[in-house]
Amino acid sequence: MPWCIFITRRVSYPLSDEQVKGMLMKYDKNRDGRISKQQVRLAFKEMGLHFCRWKAGKAARFADKNGDGYINEDEMSELVHYASKWGFRIY
Ligand SMILES: [Ca+2]
């Protein structure tokens, strides 16, 4: 089954895993080194990527290895890896 994904804005510059993580970490407003699943969705949306809600939730659950409801820096690596499988190109 194809991923339900809408690319609304062209990302015209190459992004490394670290840059994507950096963009996600901007949403870590209280700087505790982790972001909520809701913030992950917001981050991808502002990067020009829209996922159907349950798909984004599935990705966040996949990445949230310790099940605390937040994505920390280690788990973010999983998320970036998972995102690349959606056809979100990371150079
Ligand atoms: Ca977690």
PDB file of the backbone (N, CA, C, O) and the ligand in Angstrom, with CONECT records:
HET     CA  A 101       1
ATOM      1  N   MET A   1       0.853  -1.201   0.000  1.00  0.00           N
ATOM      2  CA  MET A   1       0.000   0.000   0.000  1.00  0.00           C
ATOM      3  C   MET A   1       0.887   1.248   0.000  1.00  0.00           C
ATOM      4  O   MET A   1       1.789   1.374   0.828  1.00  0.00           O
ATOM      5  N   PRO A   2       0.625   2.170  -0.933  1.00  0.00           N
ATOM      6  CA  PRO A   2       1.474   3.372  -0.973  1.00  0.00           C
ATOM      7  C   PRO A   2       1.210   4.268   0.219  1.00  0.00           C
ATOM      8  O   PRO A   2       0.107   4.299   0.764  1.00  0.00           O
ATOM      9  N   TRP A   3       2.233   4.987   0.610  1.00  0.00           N
ATOM     10  CA  TRP A   3       2.063   5.932   1.697  1.00  0.00           C
ATOM     11  C   TRP A   3       1.188   7.080   1.245  1.00  0.00           C
ATOM     12  O   TRP A   3       1.296   7.546   0.111  1.00  0.00           O
ATOM     13  N   CYS A   4       0.339   7.526   2.113  1.00  0.00           N
ATOM     14  CA  CYS A   4      -0.531   8.660   1.838  1.00  0.00           C
ATOM     15  C   CYS A   4       0.272   9.924   2.151  1.00  0.00           C
ATOM     16  O   CYS A   4       0.416  10.315   3.309  1.00  0.00           O
ATOM     17  N   ILE A   5       0.778  10.538   1.118  1.00  0.00           N
ATOM     18  CA  ILE A   5       1.675  11.678   1.326  1.00  0.00           C
ATOM     19  C   ILE A   5       1.387  12.762   0.298  1.00  0.00           C
ATOM     20  O   ILE A   5       1.177  12.471  -0.879  1.00  0.00           O
ATOM     21  N   PHE A   6       1.378  13.986   0.738  1.00  0.00           N
ATOM     22  CA  PHE A   6       1.170  15.115  -0.154  1.00  0.00           C
ATOM     23  C   PHE A   6       2.357  16.056   0.008  1.00  0.00           C
ATOM     24  O   PHE A   6       2.610  16.562   1.102  1.00  0.00           O
ATOM     25  N   ILE A   7       3.068  16.283  -1.056  1.00  0.00           N
ATOM     26  CA  ILE A   7       4.173  17.227  -1.002  1.00  0.00           C
ATOM     27  C   ILE A   7       3.660  18.564  -1.516  1.00  0.00           C
ATOM     28  O   ILE A   7       3.329  18.702  -2.694  1.00  0.00           O
ATOM     29  N   THR A   8       3.598  19.544  -0.625  1.00  0.00           N
ATOM     30  CA  THR A   8       2.968  20.815  -0.966  1.00  0.00           C
ATOM     31  C   THR A   8       3.996  21.892  -1.267  1.00  0.00           C
ATOM     32  O   THR A   8       3.660  22.966  -1.766  1.00  0.00           O
ATOM     33  N   ARG A   9       5.219  21.600  -0.965  1.00  0.00           N
ATOM     34  CA  ARG A   9       6.246  22.610  -1.192  1.00  0.00           C
ATOM     35  C   ARG A   9       7.516  21.883  -1.580  1.00  0.00           C
ATOM     36  O   ARG A   9       7.929  20.933  -0.915  1.00  0.00           O
ATOM     37  N   ARG A  10       8.129  22.335  -2.657  1.00  0.00           N
ATOM     38  CA  ARG A  10       9.332  21.659  -3.123  1.00  0.00           C
ATOM     39  C   ARG A  10      10.515  22.014  -2.218  1.00  0.00           C
ATOM     40  O   ARG A  10      10.810  23.184  -1.972  1.00  0.00           O
ATOM     41  N   VAL A  11      11.169  20.981  -1.742  1.00  0.00           N
ATOM     42  CA  VAL A  11      12.384  21.214  -0.967  1.00  0.00           C
ATOM     43  C   VAL A  11      13.513  21.214  -1.986  1.00  0.00           C
ATOM     44  O   VAL A  11      13.888  20.163  -2.506  1.00  0.00           O
ATOM     45  N   SER A  12      14.052  22.388  -2.268  1.00  0.00           N
ATOM     46  CA  SER A  12      14.924  22.557  -3.431  1.00  0.00           C
ATOM     47  C   SER A  12      16.401  22.429  -3.087  1.00  0.00           C
ATOM     48  O   SER A  12      17.267  22.567  -3.951  1.00  0.00           O
ATOM     49  N   TYR A  13      16.672  22.167  -1.827  1.00  0.00           N
ATOM     50  CA  TYR A  13      18.070  22.038  -1.451  1.00  0.00           C
ATOM     51  C   TYR A  13      18.293  20.676  -0.808  1.00  0.00           C
ATOM     52  O   TYR A  13      17.399  20.138  -0.155  1.00  0.00           O
ATOM     53  N   PRO A  14      19.461  20.134  -0.989  1.00  0.00           N
ATOM     54  CA  PRO A  14      19.707  18.816  -0.396  1.00  0.00           C
ATOM     55  C   PRO A  14      19.717  18.876   1.126  1.00  0.00           C
ATOM     56  O   PRO A  14      20.227  19.820   1.729  1.00  0.00           O
ATOM     57  N   LEU A  15      19.143  17.847   1.724  1.00  0.00           N
ATOM     58  CA  LEU A  15      19.061  17.781   3.186  1.00  0.00           C
ATOM     59  C   LEU A  15      19.778  16.535   3.677  1.00  0.00           C
ATOM     60  O   LEU A  15      19.539  15.430   3.189  1.00  0.00           O
ATOM     61  N   SER A  16      20.648  16.725   4.638  1.00  0.00           N
ATOM     62  CA  SER A  16      21.269  15.562   5.274  1.00  0.00           C
ATOM     63  C   SER A  16      20.388  15.121   6.445  1.00  0.00           C
ATOM     64  O   SER A  16      19.503  15.857   6.881  1.00  0.00           O
ATOM     65  N   ASP A  17      20.640  13.923   6.940  1.00  0.00           N
ATOM     66  CA  ASP A  17      19.908  13.448   8.114  1.00  0.00           C
ATOM     67  C   ASP A  17      20.021  14.451   9.252  1.00  0.00           C
ATOM     68  O   ASP A  17      19.046  14.731   9.949  1.00  0.00           O
ATOM     69  N   GLU A  18      21.234  14.993   9.431  1.00  0.00           N
ATOM     70  CA  GLU A  18      21.467  15.928  10.538  1.00  0.00           C
ATOM     71  C   GLU A  18      20.651  17.203  10.371  1.00  0.00           C
ATOM     72  O   GLU A  18      20.141  17.754  11.346  1.00  0.00           O
ATOM     73  N   GLN A  19      20.530  17.673   9.118  1.00  0.00           N
ATOM     74  CA  GLN A  19      19.740  18.877   8.864  1.00  0.00           C
ATOM     75  C   GLN A  19      18.266  18.637   9.143  1.00  0.00           C
ATOM     76  O   GLN A  19      17.581  19.490   9.707  1.00  0.00           O
ATOM     77  N   VAL A  20      17.788  17.466   8.741  1.00  0.00           N
ATOM     78  CA  VAL A  20      16.381  17.145   9.005  1.00  0.00           C
ATOM     79  C   VAL A  20      16.143  17.083  10.511  1.00  0.00           C
ATOM     80  O   VAL A  20      15.137  17.586  11.012  1.00  0.00           O
ATOM     81  N   LYS A  21      17.074  16.464  11.221  1.00  0.00           N
ATOM     82  CA  LYS A  21      16.964  16.396  12.685  1.00  0.00           C
ATOM     83  C   LYS A  21      16.979  17.795  13.288  1.00  0.00           C
ATOM     84  O   LYS A  21      16.228  18.096  14.216  1.00  0.00           O
ATOM     85  N   GLY A  22      17.856  18.653  12.739  1.00  0.00           N
ATOM     86  CA  GLY A  22      17.932  20.028  13.209  1.00  0.00           C
ATOM     87  C   GLY A  22      16.620  20.762  13.025  1.00  0.00           C
ATOM     88  O   GLY A  22      16.193  21.531  13.886  1.00  0.00           O
ATOM     89  N   MET A  23      15.981  20.512  11.874  1.00  0.00           N
ATOM     90  CA  MET A  23      14.688  21.141  11.596  1.00  0.00           C
ATOM     91  C   MET A  23      13.626  20.632  12.566  1.00  0.00           C
ATOM     92  O   MET A  23      12.782  21.393  13.038  1.00  0.00           O
ATOM     93  N   LEU A  24      13.682  19.335  12.854  1.00  0.00           N
ATOM     94  CA  LEU A  24      12.715  18.769  13.799  1.00  0.00           C
ATOM     95  C   LEU A  24      12.953  19.309  15.208  1.00  0.00           C
ATOM     96  O   LEU A  24      12.006  19.574  15.948  1.00  0.00           O
ATOM     97  N   MET A  25      14.224  19.469  15.567  1.00  0.00           N
ATOM     98  CA  MET A  25      14.546  19.896  16.932  1.00  0.00           C
ATOM     99  C   MET A  25      14.164  21.356  17.202  1.00  0.00           C
ATOM    100  O   MET A  25      14.098  21.779  18.356  1.00  0.00           O
ATOM    101  N   LYS A  26      13.911  22.125  16.130  1.00  0.00           N
ATOM    102  CA  LYS A  26      13.413  23.487  16.332  1.00  0.00           C
ATOM    103  C   LYS A  26      12.078  23.476  17.080  1.00  0.00           C
ATOM    104  O   LYS A  26      11.692  24.457  17.715  1.00  0.00           O
ATOM    105  N   TYR A  27      11.390  22.340  16.986  1.00  0.00           N
ATOM    106  CA  TYR A  27      10.073  22.225  17.629  1.00  0.00           C
ATOM    107  C   TYR A  27      10.186  21.794  19.079  1.00  0.00           C
ATOM    108  O   TYR A  27       9.186  21.666  19.787  1.00  0.00           O
ATOM    109  N   ASP A  28      11.414  21.574  19.507  1.00  0.00           N
ATOM    110  CA  ASP A  28      11.661  21.245  20.912  1.00  0.00           C
ATOM    111  C   ASP A  28      11.696  22.554  21.699  1.00  0.00           C
ATOM    112  O   ASP A  28      12.758  23.070  22.046  1.00  0.00           O
ATOM    113  N   LYS A  29      10.490  23.073  21.969  1.00  0.00           N
ATOM    114  CA  LYS A  29      10.372  24.418  22.525  1.00  0.00           C
ATOM    115  C   LYS A  29      10.986  24.556  23.919  1.00  0.00           C
ATOM    116  O   LYS A  29      11.557  25.597  24.245  1.00  0.00           O
ATOM    117  N   ASN A  30      10.873  23.519  24.735  1.00  0.00           N
ATOM    118  CA  ASN A  30      11.421  23.637  26.089  1.00  0.00           C
ATOM    119  C   ASN A  30      12.820  23.031  26.203  1.00  0.00           C
ATOM    120  O   ASN A  30      13.366  22.895  27.298  1.00  0.00           O
ATOM    121  N   ARG A  31      13.383  22.672  25.057  1.00  0.00           N
ATOM    122  CA  ARG A  31      14.780  22.218  24.972  1.00  0.00           C
ATOM    123  C   ARG A  31      15.111  21.073  25.926  1.00  0.00           C
ATOM    124  O   ARG A  31      16.162  21.061  26.566  1.00  0.00           O
ATOM    125  N   ASP A  32      14.204  20.125  26.006  1.00  0.00           N
ATOM    126  CA  ASP A  32      14.495  18.954  26.837  1.00  0.00           C
ATOM    127  C   ASP A  32      14.989  17.786  25.985  1.00  0.00           C
ATOM    128  O   ASP A  32      15.107  16.660  26.468  1.00  0.00           O
ATOM    129  N   GLY A  33      15.276  18.068  24.707  1.00  0.00           N
ATOM    130  CA  GLY A  33      15.865  17.050  23.844  1.00  0.00           C
ATOM    131  C   GLY A  33      14.872  16.084  23.240  1.00  0.00           C
ATOM    132  O   GLY A  33      15.260  15.036  22.723  1.00  0.00           O
ATOM    133  N   ARG A  34      13.595  16.424  23.298  1.00  0.00           N
ATOM    134  CA  ARG A  34      12.584  15.545  22.708  1.00  0.00           C
ATOM    135  C   ARG A  34      11.399  16.383  22.241  1.00  0.00           C
ATOM    136  O   ARG A  34      11.143  17.467  22.765  1.00  0.00           O
ATOM    137  N   ILE A  35      10.686  15.866  21.253  1.00  0.00           N
ATOM    138  CA  ILE A  35       9.495  16.555  20.771  1.00  0.00           C
ATOM    139  C   ILE A  35       8.316  15.589  20.800  1.00  0.00           C
ATOM    140  O   ILE A  35       8.482  14.374  20.692  1.00  0.00           O
ATOM    141  N   SER A  36       7.129  16.155  20.946  1.00  0.00           N
ATOM    142  CA  SER A  36       5.940  15.305  21.003  1.00  0.00           C
ATOM    143  C   SER A  36       5.575  14.826  19.601  1.00  0.00           C
ATOM    144  O   SER A  36       6.025  15.389  18.603  1.00  0.00           O
ATOM    145  N   LYS A  37       4.761  13.789  19.540  1.00  0.00           N
ATOM    146  CA  LYS A  37       4.307  13.258  18.252  1.00  0.00           C
ATOM    147  C   LYS A  37       3.540  14.319  17.471  1.00  0.00           C
ATOM    148  O   LYS A  37       3.634  14.393  16.245  1.00  0.00           O
ATOM    149  N   GLN A  38       2.787  15.131  18.190  1.00  0.00           N
ATOM    150  CA  GLN A  38       2.021  16.198  17.539  1.00  0.00           C
ATOM    151  C   GLN A  38       2.975  17.200  16.889  1.00  0.00           C
ATOM    152  O   GLN A  38       2.719  17.694  15.791  1.00  0.00           O
ATOM    153  N   GLN A  39       4.072  17.490  17.578  1.00  0.00           N
ATOM    154  CA  GLN A  39       5.059  18.426  17.030  1.00  0.00           C
ATOM    155  C   GLN A  39       5.778  17.842  15.826  1.00  0.00           C
ATOM    156  O   GLN A  39       6.177  18.574  14.921  1.00  0.00           O
ATOM    157  N   VAL A  40       5.945  16.518  15.814  1.00  0.00           N
ATOM    158  CA  VAL A  40       6.538  15.852  14.653  1.00  0.00           C
ATOM    159  C   VAL A  40       5.657  16.086  13.430  1.00  0.00           C
ATOM    160  O   VAL A  40       6.145  16.402  12.344  1.00  0.00           O
ATOM    161  N   ARG A  41       4.353  15.925  13.629  1.00  0.00           N
ATOM    162  CA  ARG A  41       3.418  16.162  12.518  1.00  0.00           C
ATOM    163  C   ARG A  41       3.498  17.598  12.026  1.00  0.00           C
ATOM    164  O   ARG A  41       3.527  17.849  10.821  1.00  0.00           O
ATOM    165  N   LEU A  42       3.533  18.540  12.964  1.00  0.00           N
ATOM    166  CA  LEU A  42       3.622  19.965  12.623  1.00  0.00           C
ATOM    167  C   LEU A  42       4.917  20.254  11.866  1.00  0.00           C
ATOM    168  O   LEU A  42       4.925  20.997  10.885  1.00  0.00           O
ATOM    169  N   ALA A  43       6.004  19.657  12.334  1.00  0.00           N
ATOM    170  CA  ALA A  43       7.309  19.872  11.703  1.00  0.00           C
ATOM    171  C   ALA A  43       7.289  19.423  10.249  1.00  0.00           C
ATOM    172  O   ALA A  43       7.729  20.155   9.363  1.00  0.00           O
ATOM    173  N   PHE A  44       6.773  18.203  10.000  1.00  0.00           N
ATOM    174  CA  PHE A  44       6.721  17.694   8.632  1.00  0.00           C
ATOM    175  C   PHE A  44       5.812  18.560   7.765  1.00  0.00           C
ATOM    176  O   PHE A  44       6.096  18.793   6.590  1.00  0.00           O
ATOM    177  N   LYS A  45       4.720  19.034   8.355  1.00  0.00           N
ATOM    178  CA  LYS A  45       3.790  19.882   7.620  1.00  0.00           C
ATOM    179  C   LYS A  45       4.484  21.171   7.186  1.00  0.00           C
ATOM    180  O   LYS A  45       4.339  21.605   6.043  1.00  0.00           O
ATOM    181  N   GLU A  46       5.227  21.772   8.088  1.00  0.00           N
ATOM    182  CA  GLU A  46       5.910  23.026   7.767  1.00  0.00           C
ATOM    183  C   GLU A  46       7.074  22.817   6.811  1.00  0.00           C
ATOM    184  O   GLU A  46       7.520  23.758   6.154  1.00  0.00           O
ATOM    185  N   MET A  47       7.561  21.599   6.731  1.00  0.00           N
ATOM    186  CA  MET A  47       8.600  21.266   5.759  1.00  0.00           C
ATOM    187  C   MET A  47       7.981  20.993   4.389  1.00  0.00           C
ATOM    188  O   MET A  47       8.692  20.685   3.433  1.00  0.00           O
ATOM    189  N   GLY A  48       6.654  21.108   4.299  1.00  0.00           N
ATOM    190  CA  GLY A  48       5.973  20.944   3.016  1.00  0.00           C
ATOM    191  C   GLY A  48       5.473  19.540   2.774  1.00  0.00           C
ATOM    192  O   GLY A  48       5.120  19.187   1.649  1.00  0.00           O
ATOM    193  N   LEU A  49       5.441  18.734   3.823  1.00  0.00           N
ATOM    194  CA  LEU A  49       4.982  17.353   3.697  1.00  0.00           C
ATOM    195  C   LEU A  49       3.735  17.146   4.533  1.00  0.00           C
ATOM    196  O   LEU A  49       3.709  17.438   5.729  1.00  0.00           O
ATOM    197  N   HIS A  50       2.719  16.644   3.889  1.00  0.00           N
ATOM    198  CA  HIS A  50       1.493  16.323   4.614  1.00  0.00           C
ATOM    199  C   HIS A  50       1.265  14.826   4.562  1.00  0.00           C
ATOM    200  O   HIS A  50       1.328  14.214   3.496  1.00  0.00           O
ATOM    201  N   PHE A  51       1.009  14.260   5.680  1.00  0.00           N
ATOM    202  CA  PHE A  51       0.680  12.848   5.737  1.00  0.00           C
ATOM    203  C   PHE A  51      -0.740  12.719   6.244  1.00  0.00           C
ATOM    204  O   PHE A  51      -1.200  13.536   7.043  1.00  0.00           O
ATOM    205  N   CYS A  52      -1.414  11.723   5.794  1.00  0.00           N
ATOM    206  CA  CYS A  52      -2.692  11.436   6.410  1.00  0.00           C
ATOM    207  C   CYS A  52      -2.417  11.185   7.889  1.00  0.00           C
ATOM    208  O   CYS A  52      -1.415  10.571   8.257  1.00  0.00           O
ATOM    209  N   ARG A  53      -3.314  11.665   8.712  1.00  0.00           N
ATOM    210  CA  ARG A  53      -3.083  11.695  10.150  1.00  0.00           C
ATOM    211  C   ARG A  53      -2.645  10.343  10.720  1.00  0.00           C
ATOM    212  O   ARG A  53      -1.698  10.262  11.502  1.00  0.00           O
ATOM    213  N   TRP A  54      -3.348   9.293  10.316  1.00  0.00           N
ATOM    214  CA  TRP A  54      -3.017   8.005  10.944  1.00  0.00           C
ATOM    215  C   TRP A  54      -1.670   7.475  10.477  1.00  0.00           C
ATOM    216  O   TRP A  54      -1.005   6.730  11.196  1.00  0.00           O
ATOM    217  N   LYS A  55      -1.268   7.863   9.265  1.00  0.00           N
ATOM    218  CA  LYS A  55       0.056   7.442   8.788  1.00  0.00           C
ATOM    219  C   LYS A  55       1.153   8.129   9.598  1.00  0.00           C
ATOM    220  O   LYS A  55       2.137   7.507   9.997  1.00  0.00           O
ATOM    221  N   ALA A  56       0.958   9.431   9.831  1.00  0.00           N
ATOM    222  CA  ALA A  56       1.936  10.174  10.627  1.00  0.00           C
ATOM    223  C   ALA A  56       1.991   9.594  12.035  1.00  0.00           C
ATOM    224  O   ALA A  56       3.061   9.472  12.631  1.00  0.00           O
ATOM    225  N   GLY A  57       0.813   9.237  12.556  1.00  0.00           N
ATOM    226  CA  GLY A  57       0.761   8.638  13.879  1.00  0.00           C
ATOM    227  C   GLY A  57       1.478   7.300  13.915  1.00  0.00           C
ATOM    228  O   GLY A  57       2.167   6.971  14.881  1.00  0.00           O
ATOM    229  N   LYS A  58       1.305   6.532  12.840  1.00  0.00           N
ATOM    230  CA  LYS A  58       1.963   5.230  12.749  1.00  0.00           C
ATOM    231  C   LYS A  58       3.473   5.400  12.739  1.00  0.00           C
ATOM    232  O   LYS A  58       4.198   4.660  13.404  1.00  0.00           O
ATOM    233  N   ALA A  59       3.945   6.396  11.969  1.00  0.00           N
ATOM    234  CA  ALA A  59       5.380   6.667  11.895  1.00  0.00           C
ATOM    235  C   ALA A  59       5.916   7.073  13.259  1.00  0.00           C
ATOM    236  O   ALA A  59       6.982   6.622  13.679  1.00  0.00           O
ATOM    237  N   ALA A  60       5.171   7.924  13.942  1.00  0.00           N
ATOM    238  CA  ALA A  60       5.600   8.401  15.254  1.00  0.00           C
ATOM    239  C   ALA A  60       5.640   7.233  16.249  1.00  0.00           C
ATOM    240  O   ALA A  60       6.549   7.150  17.076  1.00  0.00           O
ATOM    241  N   ARG A  61       4.660   6.342  16.165  1.00  0.00           N
ATOM    242  CA  ARG A  61       4.653   5.167  17.060  1.00  0.00           C
ATOM    243  C   ARG A  61       5.827   4.252  16.754  1.00  0.00           C
ATOM    244  O   ARG A  61       6.438   3.680  17.656  1.00  0.00           O
ATOM    245  N   PHE A  62       6.135   4.122  15.464  1.00  0.00           N
ATOM    246  CA  PHE A  62       7.275   3.306  15.046  1.00  0.00           C
ATOM    247  C   PHE A  62       8.570   3.865  15.633  1.00  0.00           C
ATOM    248  O   PHE A  62       9.424   3.126  16.123  1.00  0.00           O
ATOM    249  N   ALA A  63       8.688   5.191  15.569  1.00  0.00           N
ATOM    250  CA  ALA A  63       9.929   5.832  16.018  1.00  0.00           C
ATOM    251  C   ALA A  63      10.027   5.864  17.541  1.00  0.00           C
ATOM    252  O   ALA A  63      11.126   5.847  18.097  1.00  0.00           O
ATOM    253  N   ASP A  64       8.882   5.910  18.210  1.00  0.00           N
ATOM    254  CA  ASP A  64       8.863   6.029  19.670  1.00  0.00           C
ATOM    255  C   ASP A  64       9.149   4.685  20.315  1.00  0.00           C
ATOM    256  O   ASP A  64       8.245   3.997  20.789  1.00  0.00           O
ATOM    257  N   LYS A  65      10.424   4.326  20.324  1.00  0.00           N
ATOM    258  CA  LYS A  65      10.819   2.979  20.760  1.00  0.00           C
ATOM    259  C   LYS A  65      10.520   2.702  22.232  1.00  0.00           C
ATOM    260  O   LYS A  65      10.142   1.588  22.593  1.00  0.00           O
ATOM    261  N   ASN A  66      10.692   3.718  23.081  1.00  0.00           N
ATOM    262  CA  ASN A  66      10.460   3.466  24.511  1.00  0.00           C
ATOM    263  C   ASN A  66       9.029   3.781  24.940  1.00  0.00           C
ATOM    264  O   ASN A  66       8.678   3.637  26.111  1.00  0.00           O
ATOM    265  N   GLY A  67       8.188   4.220  23.962  1.00  0.00           N
ATOM    266  CA  GLY A  67       6.762   4.355  24.221  1.00  0.00           C
ATOM    267  C   GLY A  67       6.369   5.448  25.193  1.00  0.00           C
ATOM    268  O   GLY A  67       5.314   5.365  25.822  1.00  0.00           O
ATOM    269  N   ASP A  68       7.206   6.482  25.327  1.00  0.00           N
ATOM    270  CA  ASP A  68       6.853   7.551  26.269  1.00  0.00           C
ATOM    271  C   ASP A  68       6.051   8.670  25.614  1.00  0.00           C
ATOM    272  O   ASP A  68       5.702   9.657  26.262  1.00  0.00           O
ATOM    273  N   GLY A  69       5.761   8.506  24.318  1.00  0.00           N
ATOM    274  CA  GLY A  69       4.930   9.502  23.644  1.00  0.00           C
ATOM    275  C   GLY A  69       5.720  10.678  23.084  1.00  0.00           C
ATOM    276  O   GLY A  69       5.150  11.594  22.491  1.00  0.00           O
ATOM    277  N   TYR A  70       7.028  10.645  23.275  1.00  0.00           N
ATOM    278  CA  TYR A  70       7.888  11.705  22.748  1.00  0.00           C
ATOM    279  C   TYR A  70       8.994  11.096  21.896  1.00  0.00           C
ATOM    280  O   TYR A  70       9.388   9.945  22.080  1.00  0.00           O
ATOM    281  N   ILE A  71       9.480  11.905  20.960  1.00  0.00           N
ATOM    282  CA  ILE A  71      10.574  11.463  20.104  1.00  0.00           C
ATOM    283  C   ILE A  71      11.846  12.156  20.582  1.00  0.00           C
ATOM    284  O   ILE A  71      11.974  13.375  20.460  1.00  0.00           O
ATOM    285  N   ASN A  72      12.781  11.387  21.122  1.00  0.00           N
ATOM    286  CA  ASN A  72      14.043  11.978  21.562  1.00  0.00           C
ATOM    287  C   ASN A  72      15.064  11.912  20.430  1.00  0.00           C
ATOM    288  O   ASN A  72      14.749  11.466  19.327  1.00  0.00           O
ATOM    289  N   GLU A  73      16.280  12.356  20.709  1.00  0.00           N
ATOM    290  CA  GLU A  73      17.248  12.486  19.621  1.00  0.00           C
ATOM    291  C   GLU A  73      17.569  11.142  18.967  1.00  0.00           C
ATOM    292  O   GLU A  73      17.680  11.062  17.744  1.00  0.00           O
ATOM    293  N   ASP A  74      17.718  10.099  19.762  1.00  0.00           N
ATOM    294  CA  ASP A  74      17.998   8.771  19.203  1.00  0.00           C
ATOM    295  C   ASP A  74      16.835   8.282  18.346  1.00  0.00           C
ATOM    296  O   ASP A  74      17.021   7.755  17.250  1.00  0.00           O
ATOM    297  N   GLU A  75      15.624   8.474  18.883  1.00  0.00           N
ATOM    298  CA  GLU A  75      14.436   8.008  18.176  1.00  0.00           C
ATOM    299  C   GLU A  75      14.218   8.797  16.892  1.00  0.00           C
ATOM    300  O   GLU A  75      13.632   8.297  15.931  1.00  0.00           O
ATOM    301  N   MET A  76      14.699  10.044  16.891  1.00  0.00           N
ATOM    302  CA  MET A  76      14.565  10.887  15.701  1.00  0.00           C
ATOM    303  C   MET A  76      15.340  10.304  14.522  1.00  0.00           C
ATOM    304  O   MET A  76      14.928  10.442  13.370  1.00  0.00           O
ATOM    305  N   SER A  77      16.450   9.661  14.815  1.00  0.00           N
ATOM    306  CA  SER A  77      17.210   8.998  13.754  1.00  0.00           C
ATOM    307  C   SER A  77      16.361   7.930  13.087  1.00  0.00           C
ATOM    308  O   SER A  77      16.393   7.772  11.867  1.00  0.00           O
ATOM    309  N   GLU A  78      15.600   7.195  13.894  1.00  0.00           N
ATOM    310  CA  GLU A  78      14.672   6.184  13.373  1.00  0.00           C
ATOM    311  C   GLU A  78      13.606   6.838  12.508  1.00  0.00           C
ATOM    312  O   GLU A  78      13.250   6.330  11.445  1.00  0.00           O
ATOM    313  N   LEU A  79      13.105   7.969  12.976  1.00  0.00           N
ATOM    314  CA  LEU A  79      12.040   8.672  12.267  1.00  0.00           C
ATOM    315  C   LEU A  79      12.542   9.176  10.918  1.00  0.00           C
ATOM    316  O   LEU A  79      11.850   9.057   9.907  1.00  0.00           O
ATOM    317  N   VAL A  80      13.754   9.741  10.908  1.00  0.00           N
ATOM    318  CA  VAL A  80      14.334  10.254   9.663  1.00  0.00           C
ATOM    319  C   VAL A  80      14.541   9.104   8.685  1.00  0.00           C
ATOM    320  O   VAL A  80      14.281   9.238   7.489  1.00  0.00           O
ATOM    321  N   HIS A  81      15.014   7.969   9.208  1.00  0.00           N
ATOM    322  CA  HIS A  81      15.215   6.788   8.374  1.00  0.00           C
ATOM    323  C   HIS A  81      13.881   6.314   7.795  1.00  0.00           C
ATOM    324  O   HIS A  81      13.793   5.962   6.619  1.00  0.00           O
ATOM    325  N   TYR A  82      12.856   6.308   8.629  1.00  0.00           N
ATOM    326  CA  TYR A  82      11.526   5.870   8.228  1.00  0.00           C
ATOM    327  C   TYR A  82      10.945   6.824   7.188  1.00  0.00           C
ATOM    328  O   TYR A  82      10.322   6.390   6.218  1.00  0.00           O
ATOM    329  N   ALA A  83      11.156   8.148   7.398  1.00  0.00           N
ATOM    330  CA  ALA A  83      10.644   9.165   6.478  1.00  0.00           C
ATOM    331  C   ALA A  83      11.250   8.999   5.087  1.00  0.00           C
ATOM    332  O   ALA A  83      10.587   9.239   4.077  1.00  0.00           O
ATOM    333  N   SER A  84      12.506   8.590   5.047  1.00  0.00           N
ATOM    334  CA  SER A  84      13.169   8.440   3.756  1.00  0.00           C
ATOM    335  C   SER A  84      12.497   7.346   2.922  1.00  0.00           C
ATOM    336  O   SER A  84      12.579   7.360   1.694  1.00  0.00           O
ATOM    337  N   LYS A  85      11.833   6.401   3.591  1.00  0.00           N
ATOM    338  CA  LYS A  85      11.134   5.334   2.881  1.00  0.00           C
ATOM    339  C   LYS A  85       9.831   5.823   2.235  1.00  0.00           C
ATOM    340  O   LYS A  85       9.277   5.170   1.351  1.00  0.00           O
ATOM    341  N   TRP A  86       9.350   7.005   2.706  1.00  0.00           N
ATOM    342  CA  TRP A  86       8.136   7.550   2.107  1.00  0.00           C
ATOM    343  C   TRP A  86       8.416   8.213   0.771  1.00  0.00           C
ATOM    344  O   TRP A  86       7.493   8.666   0.094  1.00  0.00           O
ATOM    345  N   GLY A  87       9.675   8.272   0.390  1.00  0.00           N
ATOM    346  CA  GLY A  87      10.021   8.984  -0.819  1.00  0.00           C
ATOM    347  C   GLY A  87      10.440  10.411  -0.530  1.00  0.00           C
ATOM    348  O   GLY A  87      10.651  11.212  -1.440  1.00  0.00           O
ATOM    349  N   PHE A  88      10.556  10.713   0.755  1.00  0.00           N
ATOM    350  CA  PHE A  88      11.080  11.996   1.172  1.00  0.00           C
ATOM    351  C   PHE A  88      12.590  11.905   1.029  1.00  0.00           C
ATOM    352  O   PHE A  88      13.244  11.215   1.810  1.00  0.00           O
ATOM    353  N   ARG A  89      13.137  12.575   0.066  1.00  0.00           N
ATOM    354  CA  ARG A  89      14.529  12.340  -0.292  1.00  0.00           C
ATOM    355  C   ARG A  89      15.491  13.066   0.620  1.00  0.00           C
ATOM    356  O   ARG A  89      15.439  14.287   0.770  1.00  0.00           O
ATOM    357  N   ILE A  90      16.366  12.290   1.222  1.00  0.00           N
ATOM    358  CA  ILE A  90      17.391  12.839   2.093  1.00  0.00           C
ATOM    359  C   ILE A  90      18.743  12.491   1.477  1.00  0.00           C
ATOM    360  O   ILE A  90      19.068  11.316   1.310  1.00  0.00           O
ATOM    361  N   TYR A  91      19.514  13.491   1.147  1.00  0.00           N
ATOM    362  CA  TYR A  91      20.795  13.279   0.457  1.00  0.00           C
ATOM    363  C   TYR A  91      21.925  13.134   1.455  1.00  0.00           C
ATOM    364  O   TYR A  91      23.077  12.950   1.062  1.00  0.00           O
TER     365      TYR A  91
HETATM  366 CA    CA A 101      10.203   8.082  23.087  1.00  0.00          CA2+
END
